[in-house]
């Protein structure tokens, strides 16, 4: 009599990426600091055995809004992603759980929003992917922080008002190395509609309420750009898209 043993087939589950965080002074989201060594902590696990993990940082073009990541910038303003930073690292893993620490040296001339992509593989070949946004803080740049606006931005990020009204806002520009200049430029259909500048000798803070935009007399699309430059010639800017109804 023959006896056959049958091994029960088991289904291997994909590995899990449980948490992604950066231990920093920031209270919200995943942050890194320009010009410093940053650590990214990633908690992973698998039902069988982990094999490898790969992380990639890639430059995100365009603008970002701090309000989406727990910052102070109101939705009426967007800030540019400044500079480029592309980096990739990988690590072999073992066991069923791990806390992976990746160290990255961030350039000192970047700021804004970056892509963080993660690929996790287990020994059975199962893959799990995750994507997060990393906010790059650069303390060398002047800080432009709007905190309120009238009117507020629509859900799609555009300020809408009717002809004859104006756009007002509060907040400040600050730089511990002292400000050199703040400018406000209003564009209408590609041409400068209005411009104003403020120059400083020994001042580290400027109130945005000093920017007094004229009434919008013509319907159409406008762009307001606020630029700040400090004594070390570092500069930063924000912009707001404004739609004026007849």
Phi, psi and omega in degrees: 000133181256139176242134180247132174263137182240120179279127182292128177289132177244146179263121179277126181276152177297151177293159183245137170259107189275309182220150174225122182206163175235124180282096182221182181283352181280143186270340187230142171072190181254120185238155171220159181246128178297142177076012182228167172275123183247144179245129177251123181257127181231120179263124184227158175204164179210153181285340180246282180200137177280154179239309185201161176218143179227136176238146180221129173256131181223146182294136176252121182285160172092217188240165174222161176241124183297332185298337179284347186232024174084009179274191186263349186289129180284162185295344180288343183239146174236150180244150181281152167275115189258128174085182179230146177204107178238125184211150181217137177217151178223161182209139174280143182235166174207165180081185184259349178207154183197151168249109185266135179240119175251133177252131179230135174267110183277139175300159183269001184242030181239161175192151175119216190248130180234155174273135171240113181249136183233134175235121183243134183232141173254176186291343177271003178088003177289140182240145172227137182238149176214147177228134178226165175256131177253125176267126181263118178264132179233104183286350177282338182276149170301140181263123179249114188232091168287143181236345179201152178212152173228115358282168175281163180286151173289171183299334179268012170085013180247136176276129179242134175211167181262156182304137181098345178263173179230176184244122180238154182204163179232160181145199180205166171243133183219148175202124183289345176269009179078135179283147174254317183202145169233133178233151174231124182233129179251120180256141175226114181054043175086352180248152179286119179270326184201147182211142175210148179222154178230130180244144188230150174259317185207068185220134183249356178221143180224131181274127181294341178295347176285345177278110183249097180289143176289163176299146178274102185273345183238138177290157178137191183256132181235158172228124176258126180241124176249123183240140177231137177232137180257182184296337178269008179070016168284139180224156181213159179206160173227161178219154177230135177264126187237130176245120182258123178271151178300000000 
